[in-house]
Amino acid sequence: MGKECPRCGRIRLKEPIETNSISSEDKKTYICSDCGINETRILFYLAKSMDEKIPDDQKEMSKKFREMLGLV
Ligand SMILES: [Zn+2]
């Protein structure tokens, strides 16, 4: 039995651990595929948003993601 997803705490991660999604936040935390999809969606939204609409704690993540998408 795998351990619980650290993001939602509901879904258990698959074994082996490498078959799960990896968090775009730190690039090393494994999360379930549902969370992986959600995270991508949120990050994409953040990347398209104007900076002033983004909460302070998410600005850094948004900036990184925009760089990844080549939007900067
Ligand atoms: Zn999850």
N, CA, C, O and the ligand as a Tripos MOL2 file, in Angstrom:
@<TRIPOS>MOLECULE
protein
  289   287    73     0     0
PROTEIN
NO_CHARGES

@<TRIPOS>ATOM
      1 N           0.8510   -1.2090    0.0000 N.3       1 MET1
      2 CA          0.0000    0.0000    0.0000 C.3       1 MET1
      3 C           0.8750    1.2440    0.0000 C.2       1 MET1
      4 O           1.7040    1.4130    0.8950 O.2       1 MET1
      5 N           0.7090    2.1020   -0.9700 N.am      2 GLY2
      6 CA          1.4910    3.3260   -1.0210 C.3       2 GLY2
      7 C           1.0420    4.3180    0.0340 C.2       2 GLY2
      8 O          -0.0040    4.1510    0.6630 O.2       2 GLY2
      9 N           1.8530    5.3590    0.2210 N.am      3 LYS3
     10 CA          1.4440    6.3640    1.1960 C.3       3 LYS3
     11 C           0.4800    7.3520    0.5580 C.2       3 LYS3
     12 O           0.3470    7.4140   -0.6640 O.2       3 LYS3
     13 N          -0.1930    8.1290    1.4120 N.am      4 GLU4
     14 CA         -1.1810    9.0750    0.9160 C.3       4 GLU4
     15 C          -0.5210   10.2210    0.1630 C.2       4 GLU4
     16 O           0.6100   10.6090    0.4540 O.2       4 GLU4
     17 N          -1.2470   10.7490   -0.8020 N.am      5 CYS5
     18 CA         -0.7800   11.9230   -1.5290 C.3       5 CYS5
     19 C          -0.6220   13.0860   -0.5450 C.2       5 CYS5
     20 O          -1.5560   13.3910    0.1980 O.2       5 CYS5
     21 N           0.5530   13.7420   -0.5280 N.am      6 PRO6
     22 CA          0.7700   14.8230    0.4360 C.3       6 PRO6
     23 C          -0.0560   16.0710    0.1230 C.2       6 PRO6
     24 O          -0.1770   16.9630    0.9630 O.2       6 PRO6
     25 N          -0.6200   16.1360   -1.0780 N.am      7 ARG7
     26 CA         -1.3580   17.3280   -1.4540 C.3       7 ARG7
     27 C          -2.8150   17.2330   -1.0180 C.2       7 ARG7
     28 O          -3.3170   18.1330   -0.3450 O.2       7 ARG7
     29 N          -3.4960   16.1600   -1.3900 N.am      8 CYS8
     30 CA         -4.9180   16.0450   -1.0420 C.3       8 CYS8
     31 C          -5.1220   15.1790    0.1940 C.2       8 CYS8
     32 O          -6.1320   15.3120    0.8840 O.2       8 CYS8
     33 N          -4.1620   14.2860    0.4810 N.am      9 GLY9
     34 CA         -4.2840   13.4310    1.6580 C.3       9 GLY9
     35 C          -5.3990   12.4040    1.5530 C.2       9 GLY9
     36 O          -5.7430   11.7690    2.5500 O.2       9 GLY9
     37 N          -5.9680   12.2290    0.3760 N.am     10 ARG10
     38 CA         -7.0870   11.3050    0.2030 C.3      10 ARG10
     39 C          -6.6870   10.1010   -0.6310 C.2      10 ARG10
     40 O          -6.9890    8.9570   -0.2930 O.2      10 ARG10
     41 N          -5.9960   10.3890   -1.7380 N.am     11 ILE11
     42 CA         -5.6630    9.3280   -2.6760 C.3      11 ILE11
     43 C          -4.2870    8.7630   -2.3510 C.2      11 ILE11
     44 O          -3.3590    9.5150   -2.0510 O.2      11 ILE11
     45 N          -4.1520    7.4430   -2.4080 N.am     12 ARG12
     46 CA         -2.8570    6.8310   -2.1500 C.3      12 ARG12
     47 C          -2.0080    6.8450   -3.4160 C.2      12 ARG12
     48 O          -2.5000    6.6150   -4.5200 O.2      12 ARG12
     49 N          -0.7360    7.1160   -3.2260 N.am     13 LEU13
     50 CA          0.1780    7.1490   -4.3620 C.3      13 LEU13
     51 C           0.4040    5.7390   -4.8740 C.2      13 LEU13
     52 O           0.3500    4.7690   -4.1190 O.2      13 LEU13
     53 N           0.6580    5.6450   -6.1740 N.am     14 LYS14
     54 CA          0.8850    4.3430   -6.7880 C.3      14 LYS14
     55 C           2.3040    3.8640   -6.4930 C.2      14 LYS14
     56 O           3.1990    4.6520   -6.1870 O.2      14 LYS14
     57 N           2.4760    2.5660   -6.5940 N.am     15 GLU15
     58 CA          3.8060    1.9820   -6.5070 C.3      15 GLU15
     59 C           4.1750    1.4770   -7.9060 C.2      15 GLU15
     60 O           3.3070    0.9150   -8.5730 O.2      15 GLU15
     61 N           5.3910    1.6430   -8.3800 N.am     16 PRO16
     62 CA          6.4680    2.4200   -7.7530 C.3      16 PRO16
     63 C           6.1990    3.9210   -7.7890 C.2      16 PRO16
     64 O           5.4430    4.4080   -8.6290 O.2      16 PRO16
     65 N           6.8230    4.6350   -6.8780 N.am     17 ILE17
     66 CA          6.5760    6.0570   -6.6610 C.3      17 ILE17
     67 C           6.7760    6.8940   -7.9300 C.2      17 ILE17
     68 O           6.1310    7.9280   -8.0980 O.2      17 ILE17
     69 N           7.6580    6.4520   -8.8100 N.am     18 GLU18
     70 CA          7.9750    7.2220  -10.0270 C.3      18 GLU18
     71 C           6.8000    7.2920  -11.0120 C.2      18 GLU18
     72 O           6.8120    8.1240  -11.9190 O.2      18 GLU18
     73 N           5.7920    6.4370  -10.8460 N.am     19 THR19
     74 CA          4.6630    6.4500  -11.7710 C.3      19 THR19
     75 C           3.6350    7.5170  -11.4040 C.2      19 THR19
     76 O           2.6550    7.7050  -12.1250 O.2      19 THR19
     77 N           3.8500    8.2180  -10.2870 N.am     20 ASN20
     78 CA          2.9300    9.2800   -9.8950 C.3      20 ASN20
     79 C           3.3440   10.6050  -10.5500 C.2      20 ASN20
     80 O           4.3920   10.7030  -11.1900 O.2      20 ASN20
     81 N           2.4930   11.6160  -10.3710 N.am     21 SER21
     82 CA          2.8440   12.9460  -10.8690 C.3      21 SER21
     83 C           3.8430   13.5660   -9.9060 C.2      21 SER21
     84 O           3.9020   13.2130   -8.7280 O.2      21 SER21
     85 N           4.6360   14.5060  -10.4410 N.am     22 ILE22
     86 CA          5.5680   15.2090   -9.5760 C.3      22 ILE22
     87 C           5.0880   16.6500   -9.4400 C.2      22 ILE22
     88 O           4.6590   17.2650  -10.4160 O.2      22 ILE22
     89 N           5.1650   17.1780   -8.2270 N.am     23 SER23
     90 CA          4.6810   18.5330   -7.9810 C.3      23 SER23
     91 C           5.5040   19.5570   -8.7430 C.2      23 SER23
     92 O           6.7340   19.5180   -8.7070 O.2      23 SER23
     93 N           4.8320   20.4780   -9.4330 N.am     24 SER24
     94 CA          5.5680   21.5190  -10.1510 C.3      24 SER24
     95 C           6.1160   22.5560   -9.1820 C.2      24 SER24
     96 O           6.9090   23.4190   -9.5590 O.2      24 SER24
     97 N           5.6880   22.4620   -7.9410 N.am     25 GLU25
     98 CA          6.1220   23.4320   -6.9530 C.3      25 GLU25
     99 C           7.5780   23.2390   -6.5500 C.2      25 GLU25
    100 O           8.3560   24.1930   -6.5330 O.2      25 GLU25
    101 N           7.9430   22.0010   -6.2270 N.am     26 ASP26
    102 CA          9.3340   21.7850   -5.8050 C.3      26 ASP26
    103 C          10.0630   20.7610   -6.6690 C.2      26 ASP26
    104 O          11.2540   20.5180   -6.4770 O.2      26 ASP26
    105 N           9.3440   20.1570   -7.6240 N.am     27 LYS27
    106 CA          9.9320   19.2100   -8.5680 C.3      27 LYS27
    107 C          10.4830   17.9380   -7.9130 C.2      27 LYS27
    108 O          11.2810   17.2290   -8.5250 O.2      27 LYS27
    109 N          10.0730   17.6460   -6.6970 N.am     28 LYS28
    110 CA         10.5620   16.4170   -6.0670 C.3      28 LYS28
    111 C           9.5060   15.7050   -5.2380 C.2      28 LYS28
    112 O           9.6990   14.5610   -4.8260 O.2      28 LYS28
    113 N           8.3850   16.3830   -4.9930 N.am     29 THR29
    114 CA          7.3330   15.7580   -4.2220 C.3      29 THR29
    115 C           6.3800   15.0140   -5.1490 C.2      29 THR29
    116 O           5.8560   15.5930   -6.1010 O.2      29 THR29
    117 N           6.1560   13.7320   -4.8740 N.am     30 TYR30
    118 CA          5.2280   12.9720   -5.6900 C.3      30 TYR30
    119 C           3.8160   13.1850   -5.1910 C.2      30 TYR30
    120 O           3.5520   13.1080   -3.9910 O.2      30 TYR30
    121 N           2.9050   13.4540   -6.1220 N.am     31 ILE31
    122 CA          1.4980   13.6570   -5.8060 C.3      31 ILE31
    123 C           0.6680   12.7710   -6.7260 C.2      31 ILE31
    124 O           1.1700   12.2720   -7.7330 O.2      31 ILE31
    125 N          -0.6140   12.5750   -6.3750 N.am     32 CYS32
    126 CA         -1.4530   11.7010   -7.1990 C.3      32 CYS32
    127 C          -1.7520   12.3780   -8.5410 C.2      32 CYS32
    128 O          -1.5720   13.5880   -8.6760 O.2      32 CYS32
    129 N          -2.2030   11.6130   -9.5240 N.am     33 SER33
    130 CA         -2.3920   12.1960  -10.8520 C.3      33 SER33
    131 C          -3.5090   13.2330  -10.8510 C.2      33 SER33
    132 O          -3.4490   14.1950  -11.6170 O.2      33 SER33
    133 N          -4.5260   13.0600  -10.0120 N.am     34 ASP34
    134 CA         -5.5890   14.0690   -9.9200 C.3      34 ASP34
    135 C          -5.0100   15.4080   -9.5000 C.2      34 ASP34
    136 O          -5.3290   16.4460  -10.0800 O.2      34 ASP34
    137 N          -4.1530   15.3740   -8.4800 N.am     35 CYS35
    138 CA         -3.5240   16.6040   -8.0080 C.3      35 CYS35
    139 C          -2.5830   17.1550   -9.0670 C.2      35 CYS35
    140 O          -2.4620   18.3700   -9.2180 O.2      35 CYS35
    141 N          -1.9290   16.2860   -9.7880 N.am     36 GLY36
    142 CA         -1.0320   16.7240  -10.8470 C.3      36 GLY36
    143 C          -1.7900   17.5220  -11.9010 C.2      36 GLY36
    144 O          -1.3200   18.5560  -12.3760 O.2      36 GLY36
    145 N          -2.9680   17.0250  -12.2560 N.am     37 ILE37
    146 CA         -3.8010   17.7170  -13.2470 C.3      37 ILE37
    147 C          -4.2850   19.0470  -12.6800 C.2      37 ILE37
    148 O          -4.2350   20.0740  -13.3570 O.2      37 ILE37
    149 N          -4.7510   19.0220  -11.4410 N.am     38 ASN38
    150 CA         -5.2070   20.2570  -10.7950 C.3      38 ASN38
    151 C          -4.1090   21.2950  -10.7290 C.2      38 ASN38
    152 O          -4.3250   22.4700  -11.0260 O.2      38 ASN38
    153 N          -2.9450   20.8550  -10.3410 N.am     39 GLU39
    154 CA         -1.8260   21.7700  -10.1840 C.3      39 GLU39
    155 C          -1.4750   22.4230  -11.5240 C.2      39 GLU39
    156 O          -1.2290   23.6270  -11.5970 O.2      39 GLU39
    157 N          -1.4580   21.6170  -12.5640 N.am     40 THR40
    158 CA         -1.1570   22.1450  -13.8900 C.3      40 THR40
    159 C          -2.1820   23.1970  -14.2910 C.2      40 THR40
    160 O          -1.8450   24.2300  -14.8690 O.2      40 THR40
    161 N          -3.4360   22.9110  -13.9710 N.am     41 ARG41
    162 CA         -4.5100   23.8350  -14.3080 C.3      41 ARG41
    163 C          -4.3370   25.1610  -13.5470 C.2      41 ARG41
    164 O          -4.4680   26.2410  -14.1230 O.2      41 ARG41
    165 N          -4.0450   25.0570  -12.2580 N.am     42 ILE42
    166 CA         -3.8580   26.2540  -11.4310 C.3      42 ILE42
    167 C          -2.6560   27.0520  -11.9220 C.2      42 ILE42
    168 O          -2.7190   28.2750  -12.0510 O.2      42 ILE42
    169 N          -1.5750   26.3540  -12.1900 N.am     43 LEU43
    170 CA         -0.3640   27.0320  -12.6340 C.3      43 LEU43
    171 C          -0.5770   27.7150  -13.9810 C.2      43 LEU43
    172 O          -0.0600   28.8050  -14.2270 O.2      43 LEU43
    173 N          -1.3400   27.0650  -14.8420 N.am     44 PHE44
    174 CA         -1.6020   27.6550  -16.1410 C.3      44 PHE44
    175 C          -2.4310   28.9190  -15.9740 C.2      44 PHE44
    176 O          -2.2080   29.9230  -16.6510 O.2      44 PHE44
    177 N          -3.3970   28.8490  -15.0560 N.am     45 TYR45
    178 CA         -4.2230   30.0110  -14.7630 C.3      45 TYR45
    179 C          -3.3550   31.1450  -14.2070 C.2      45 TYR45
    180 O          -3.4770   32.2970  -14.6220 O.2      45 TYR45
    181 N          -2.4900   30.7990  -13.2730 N.am     46 LEU46
    182 CA         -1.6040   31.8000  -12.6780 C.3      46 LEU46
    183 C          -0.6950   32.4210  -13.7350 C.2      46 LEU46
    184 O          -0.4410   33.6260  -13.7330 O.2      46 LEU46
    185 N          -0.2150   31.5720  -14.6310 N.am     47 ALA47
    186 CA          0.7140   32.0510  -15.6470 C.3      47 ALA47
    187 C           0.0520   33.0920  -16.5450 C.2      47 ALA47
    188 O           0.7040   34.0150  -17.0330 O.2      47 ALA47
    189 N          -1.2480   32.9270  -16.7530 N.am     48 LYS48
    190 CA         -1.9490   33.8430  -17.6420 C.3      48 LYS48
    191 C          -2.4730   35.0850  -16.9210 C.2      48 LYS48
    192 O          -2.8240   36.0840  -17.5500 O.2      48 LYS48
    193 N          -2.5180   35.0040  -15.5840 N.am     49 SER49
    194 CA         -3.0720   36.1100  -14.8060 C.3      49 SER49
    195 C          -2.1070   37.2720  -14.7150 C.2      49 SER49
    196 O          -0.9000   37.1180  -14.9050 O.2      49 SER49
    197 N          -2.6460   38.4090  -14.4290 N.am     50 MET50
    198 CA         -1.8080   39.5670  -14.1710 C.3      50 MET50
    199 C          -1.2400   39.4310  -12.7630 C.2      50 MET50
    200 O          -1.8880   38.8940  -11.8650 O.2      50 MET50
    201 N          -0.0390   39.9200  -12.5920 N.am     51 ASP51
    202 CA          0.6370   39.8000  -11.3100 C.3      51 ASP51
    203 C          -0.1860   40.3080  -10.1250 C.2      51 ASP51
    204 O          -0.1940   39.6940   -9.0580 O.2      51 ASP51
    205 N          -0.8700   41.4190  -10.3180 N.am     52 GLU52
    206 CA         -1.5780   42.0260   -9.1830 C.3      52 GLU52
    207 C          -2.7670   41.2020   -8.6950 C.2      52 GLU52
    208 O          -3.2890   41.4220   -7.6020 O.2      52 GLU52
    209 N          -3.1810   40.2470   -9.5310 N.am     53 LYS53
    210 CA         -4.3060   39.4040   -9.1050 C.3      53 LYS53
    211 C          -3.8390   38.1640   -8.3520 C.2      53 LYS53
    212 O          -4.6520   37.4150   -7.8100 O.2      53 LYS53
    213 N          -2.5590   37.9570   -8.3230 N.am     54 ILE54
    214 CA         -2.0220   36.7470   -7.7200 C.3      54 ILE54
    215 C          -1.6370   36.9970   -6.2600 C.2      54 ILE54
    216 O          -0.9460   37.9710   -5.9620 O.2      54 ILE54
    217 N          -2.0760   36.1330   -5.3590 N.am     55 PRO55
    218 CA         -1.6810   36.2820   -3.9600 C.3      55 PRO55
    219 C          -0.1620   36.2300   -3.8260 C.2      55 PRO55
    220 O           0.5090   35.5270   -4.5820 O.2      55 PRO55
    221 N           0.3750   36.9750   -2.8640 N.am     56 ASP56
    222 CA          1.8200   37.0870   -2.7010 C.3      56 ASP56
    223 C           2.5330   35.7310   -2.6440 C.2      56 ASP56
    224 O           3.5950   35.5580   -3.2410 O.2      56 ASP56
    225 N           1.9490   34.7850   -1.9320 N.am     57 ASP57
    226 CA          2.6250   33.5030   -1.7480 C.3      57 ASP57
    227 C           2.6530   32.6740   -3.0290 C.2      57 ASP57
    228 O           3.3210   31.6420   -3.0790 O.2      57 ASP57
    229 N           1.9410   33.1080   -4.0600 N.am     58 GLN58
    230 CA          1.9270   32.3310   -5.3000 C.3      58 GLN58
    231 C           2.6680   33.0340   -6.4300 C.2      58 GLN58
    232 O           2.8190   32.4820   -7.5190 O.2      58 GLN58
    233 N           3.1230   34.2350   -6.1710 N.am     59 LYS59
    234 CA          3.7830   35.0110   -7.2250 C.3      59 LYS59
    235 C           5.0510   34.3450   -7.7430 C.2      59 LYS59
    236 O           5.3140   34.3120   -8.9450 O.2      59 LYS59
    237 N           5.8180   33.8220   -6.8140 N.am     60 GLU60
    238 CA          7.0880   33.1980   -7.1830 C.3      60 GLU60
    239 C           6.8340   31.9950   -8.0940 C.2      60 GLU60
    240 O           7.5220   31.8030   -9.0970 O.2      60 GLU60
    241 N           5.8400   31.1950   -7.7280 N.am     61 MET61
    242 CA          5.4910   30.0090   -8.4980 C.3      61 MET61
    243 C           4.9980   30.4130   -9.8810 C.2      61 MET61
    244 O           5.3440   29.8010  -10.8920 O.2      61 MET61
    245 N           4.1790   31.4620   -9.8950 N.am     62 SER62
    246 CA          3.6330   31.9410  -11.1500 C.3      62 SER62
    247 C           4.7400   32.4220  -12.0810 C.2      62 SER62
    248 O           4.7170   32.1640  -13.2850 O.2      62 SER62
    249 N           5.6980   33.1190  -11.5070 N.am     63 LYS63
    250 CA          6.8080   33.6540  -12.2950 C.3      63 LYS63
    251 C           7.6110   32.5070  -12.9170 C.2      63 LYS63
    252 O           7.9450   32.5260  -14.1020 O.2      63 LYS63
    253 N           7.9050   31.5200  -12.0890 N.am     64 LYS64
    254 CA          8.6510   30.3550  -12.5650 C.3      64 LYS64
    255 C           7.9200   29.6750  -13.7050 C.2      64 LYS64
    256 O           8.5160   29.2810  -14.7070 O.2      64 LYS64
    257 N           6.6190   29.5470  -13.5290 N.am     65 PHE65
    258 CA          5.8350   28.8380  -14.5310 C.3      65 PHE65
    259 C           5.7740   29.6200  -15.8290 C.2      65 PHE65
    260 O           5.8110   29.0470  -16.9180 O.2      65 PHE65
    261 N           5.6780   30.9350  -15.7010 N.am     66 ARG66
    262 CA          5.6640   31.7630  -16.8980 C.3      66 ARG66
    263 C           6.9720   31.6430  -17.6680 C.2      66 ARG66
    264 O           6.9960   31.6330  -18.8980 O.2      66 ARG66
    265 N           8.0650   31.5530  -16.9020 N.am     67 GLU67
    266 CA          9.3700   31.3740  -17.5410 C.3      67 GLU67
    267 C           9.4160   30.0430  -18.2880 C.2      67 GLU67
    268 O           9.9430   29.9470  -19.3960 O.2      67 GLU67
    269 N           8.8480   29.0190  -17.6440 N.am     68 MET68
    270 CA          8.8110   27.6930  -18.2540 C.3      68 MET68
    271 C           8.0350   27.7130  -19.5700 C.2      68 MET68
    272 O           8.3910   27.0360  -20.5340 O.2      68 MET68
    273 N           6.9570   28.5150  -19.5830 N.am     69 LEU69
    274 CA          6.1070   28.5880  -20.7770 C.3      69 LEU69
    275 C           6.6510   29.5710  -21.8000 C.2      69 LEU69
    276 O           6.1320   29.6770  -22.9120 O.2      69 LEU69
    277 N           7.7080   30.2960  -21.4150 N.am     70 GLY70
    278 CA          8.2830   31.2630  -22.3240 C.3      70 GLY70
    279 C           7.4280   32.5060  -22.4960 C.2      70 GLY70
    280 O           7.4630   33.1440  -23.5480 O.2      70 GLY70
    281 N           6.6580   32.8560  -21.4660 N.am     71 LEU71
    282 CA          5.7640   34.0210  -21.5560 C.3      71 LEU71
    283 C           6.4090   35.2920  -21.0430 C.2      71 LEU71
    284 O           5.8270   36.3720  -21.1410 O.2      71 LEU71
    285 N           7.6080   35.1690  -20.4970 N.am     72 VAL72
    286 CA          8.2640   36.3520  -19.9270 C.3      72 VAL72
    287 C           9.1580   37.0210  -20.9720 C.2      72 VAL72
    288 O           9.7940   38.0340  -20.6820 O.2      72 VAL72
    289 ZN         -3.6410   14.0830   -4.4110 Zn       73 ZN73
@<TRIPOS>BOND
     1     1     2 1
     2     2     3 1
     3     3     4 2
     4     3     5 am
     5     5     6 1
     6     6     7 1
     7     7     8 2
     8     7     9 am
     9     9    10 1
    10    10    11 1
    11    11    12 2
    12    11    13 am
    13    13    14 1
    14    14    15 1
    15    15    16 2
    16    15    17 am
    17    17    18 1
    18    18    19 1
    19    19    20 2
    20    19    21 am
    21    21    22 1
    22    22    23 1
    23    23    24 2
    24    23    25 am
    25    25    26 1
    26    26    27 1
    27    27    28 2
    28    27    29 am
    29    29    30 1
    30    30    31 1
    31    31    32 2
    32    31    33 am
    33    33    34 1
    34    34    35 1
    35    35    36 2
    36    35    37 am
    37    37    38 1
    38    38    39 1
    39    39    40 2
    40    39    41 am
    41    41    42 1
    42    42    43 1
    43    43    44 2
    44    43    45 am
    45    45    46 1
    46    46    47 1
    47    47    48 2
    48    47    49 am
    49    49    50 1
    50    50    51 1
    51    51    52 2
    52    51    53 am
    53    53    54 1
    54    54    55 1
    55    55    56 2
    56    55    57 am
    57    57    58 1
    58    58    59 1
    59    59    60 2
    60    59    61 am
    61    61    62 1
    62    62    63 1
    63    63    64 2
    64    63    65 am
    65    65    66 1
    66    66    67 1
    67    67    68 2
    68    67    69 am
    69    69    70 1
    70    70    71 1
    71    71    72 2
    72    71    73 am
    73    73    74 1
    74    74    75 1
    75    75    76 2
    76    75    77 am
    77    77    78 1
    78    78    79 1
    79    79    80 2
    80    79    81 am
    81    81    82 1
    82    82    83 1
    83    83    84 2
    84    83    85 am
    85    85    86 1
    86    86    87 1
    87    87    88 2
    88    87    89 am
    89    89    90 1
    90    90    91 1
    91    91    92 2
    92    91    93 am
    93    93    94 1
    94    94    95 1
    95    95    96 2
    96    95    97 am
    97    97    98 1
    98    98    99 1
    99    99   100 2
   100    99   101 am
   101   101   102 1
   102   102   103 1
   103   103   104 2
   104   103   105 am
   105   105   106 1
   106   106   107 1
   107   107   108 2
   108   107   109 am
   109   109   110 1
   110   110   111 1
   111   111   112 2
   112   111   113 am
   113   113   114 1
   114   114   115 1
   115   115   116 2
   116   115   117 am
   117   117   118 1
   118   118   119 1
   119   119   120 2
   120   119   121 am
   121   121   122 1
   122   122   123 1
   123   123   124 2
   124   123   125 am
   125   125   126 1
   126   126   127 1
   127   127   128 2
   128   127   129 am
   129   129   130 1
   130   130   131 1
   131   131   132 2
   132   131   133 am
   133   133   134 1
   134   134   135 1
   135   135   136 2
   136   135   137 am
   137   137   138 1
   138   138   139 1
   139   139   140 2
   140   139   141 am
   141   141   142 1
   142   142   143 1
   143   143   144 2
   144   143   145 am
   145   145   146 1
   146   146   147 1
   147   147   148 2
   148   147   149 am
   149   149   150 1
   150   150   151 1
   151   151   152 2
   152   151   153 am
   153   153   154 1
   154   154   155 1
   155   155   156 2
   156   155   157 am
   157   157   158 1
   158   158   159 1
   159   159   160 2
   160   159   161 am
   161   161   162 1
   162   162   163 1
   163   163   164 2
   164   163   165 am
   165   165   166 1
   166   166   167 1
   167   167   168 2
   168   167   169 am
   169   169   170 1
   170   170   171 1
   171   171   172 2
   172   171   173 am
   173   173   174 1
   174   174   175 1
   175   175   176 2
   176   175   177 am
   177   177   178 1
   178   178   179 1
   179   179   180 2
   180   179   181 am
   181   181   182 1
   182   182   183 1
   183   183   184 2
   184   183   185 am
   185   185   186 1
   186   186   187 1
   187   187   188 2
   188   187   189 am
   189   189   190 1
   190   190   191 1
   191   191   192 2
   192   191   193 am
   193   193   194 1
   194   194   195 1
   195   195   196 2
   196   195   197 am
   197   197   198 1
   198   198   199 1
   199   199   200 2
   200   199   201 am
   201   201   202 1
   202   202   203 1
   203   203   204 2
   204   203   205 am
   205   205   206 1
   206   206   207 1
   207   207   208 2
   208   207   209 am
   209   209   210 1
   210   210   211 1
   211   211   212 2
   212   211   213 am
   213   213   214 1
   214   214   215 1
   215   215   216 2
   216   215   217 am
   217   217   218 1
   218   218   219 1
   219   219   220 2
   220   219   221 am
   221   221   222 1
   222   222   223 1
   223   223   224 2
   224   223   225 am
   225   225   226 1
   226   226   227 1
   227   227   228 2
   228   227   229 am
   229   229   230 1
   230   230   231 1
   231   231   232 2
   232   231   233 am
   233   233   234 1
   234   234   235 1
   235   235   236 2
   236   235   237 am
   237   237   238 1
   238   238   239 1
   239   239   240 2
   240   239   241 am
   241   241   242 1
   242   242   243 1
   243   243   244 2
   244   243   245 am
   245   245   246 1
   246   246   247 1
   247   247   248 2
   248   247   249 am
   249   249   250 1
   250   250   251 1
   251   251   252 2
   252   251   253 am
   253   253   254 1
   254   254   255 1
   255   255   256 2
   256   255   257 am
   257   257   258 1
   258   258   259 1
   259   259   260 2
   260   259   261 am
   261   261   262 1
   262   262   263 1
   263   263   264 2
   264   263   265 am
   265   265   266 1
   266   266   267 1
   267   267   268 2
   268   267   269 am
   269   269   270 1
   270   270   271 1
   271   271   272 2
   272   271   273 am
   273   273   274 1
   274   274   275 1
   275   275   276 2
   276   275   277 am
   277   277   278 1
   278   278   279 1
   279   279   280 2
   280   279   281 am
   281   281   282 1
   282   282   283 1
   283   283   284 2
   284   283   285 am
   285   285   286 1
   286   286   287 1
   287   287   288 2
@<TRIPOS>SUBSTRUCTURE
     1 MET1         2 RESIDUE 1 A MET
     2 GLY2         6 RESIDUE 1 A GLY
     3 LYS3        10 RESIDUE 1 A LYS
     4 GLU4        14 RESIDUE 1 A GLU
     5 CYS5        18 RESIDUE 1 A CYS
     6 PRO6        22 RESIDUE 1 A PRO
     7 ARG7        26 RESIDUE 1 A ARG
     8 CYS8        30 RESIDUE 1 A CYS
     9 GLY9        34 RESIDUE 1 A GLY
    10 ARG10       38 RESIDUE 1 A ARG
    11 ILE11       42 RESIDUE 1 A ILE
    12 ARG12       46 RESIDUE 1 A ARG
    13 LEU13       50 RESIDUE 1 A LEU
    14 LYS14       54 RESIDUE 1 A LYS
    15 GLU15       58 RESIDUE 1 A GLU
    16 PRO16       62 RESIDUE 1 A PRO
    17 ILE17       66 RESIDUE 1 A ILE
    18 GLU18       70 RESIDUE 1 A GLU
    19 THR19       74 RESIDUE 1 A THR
    20 ASN20       78 RESIDUE 1 A ASN
    21 SER21       82 RESIDUE 1 A SER
    22 ILE22       86 RESIDUE 1 A ILE
    23 SER23       90 RESIDUE 1 A SER
    24 SER24       94 RESIDUE 1 A SER
    25 GLU25       98 RESIDUE 1 A GLU
    26 ASP26      102 RESIDUE 1 A ASP
    27 LYS27      106 RESIDUE 1 A LYS
    28 LYS28      110 RESIDUE 1 A LYS
    29 THR29      114 RESIDUE 1 A THR
    30 TYR30      118 RESIDUE 1 A TYR
    31 ILE31      122 RESIDUE 1 A ILE
    32 CYS32      126 RESIDUE 1 A CYS
    33 SER33      130 RESIDUE 1 A SER
    34 ASP34      134 RESIDUE 1 A ASP
    35 CYS35      138 RESIDUE 1 A CYS
    36 GLY36      142 RESIDUE 1 A GLY
    37 ILE37      146 RESIDUE 1 A ILE
    38 ASN38      150 RESIDUE 1 A ASN
    39 GLU39      154 RESIDUE 1 A GLU
    40 THR40      158 RESIDUE 1 A THR
    41 ARG41      162 RESIDUE 1 A ARG
    42 ILE42      166 RESIDUE 1 A ILE
    43 LEU43      170 RESIDUE 1 A LEU
    44 PHE44      174 RESIDUE 1 A PHE
    45 TYR45      178 RESIDUE 1 A TYR
    46 LEU46      182 RESIDUE 1 A LEU
    47 ALA47      186 RESIDUE 1 A ALA
    48 LYS48      190 RESIDUE 1 A LYS
    49 SER49      194 RESIDUE 1 A SER
    50 MET50      198 RESIDUE 1 A MET
    51 ASP51      202 RESIDUE 1 A ASP
    52 GLU52      206 RESIDUE 1 A GLU
    53 LYS53      210 RESIDUE 1 A LYS
    54 ILE54      214 RESIDUE 1 A ILE
    55 PRO55      218 RESIDUE 1 A PRO
    56 ASP56      222 RESIDUE 1 A ASP
    57 ASP57      226 RESIDUE 1 A ASP
    58 GLN58      230 RESIDUE 1 A GLN
    59 LYS59      234 RESIDUE 1 A LYS
    60 GLU60      238 RESIDUE 1 A GLU
    61 MET61      242 RESIDUE 1 A MET
    62 SER62      246 RESIDUE 1 A SER
    63 LYS63      250 RESIDUE 1 A LYS
    64 LYS64      254 RESIDUE 1 A LYS
    65 PHE65      258 RESIDUE 1 A PHE
    66 ARG66      262 RESIDUE 1 A ARG
    67 GLU67      266 RESIDUE 1 A GLU
    68 MET68      270 RESIDUE 1 A MET
    69 LEU69      274 RESIDUE 1 A LEU
    70 GLY70      278 RESIDUE 1 A GLY
    71 LEU71      282 RESIDUE 1 A LEU
    72 VAL72      286 RESIDUE 1 A VAL
    73 ZN73       289 GROUP 0 **** ****
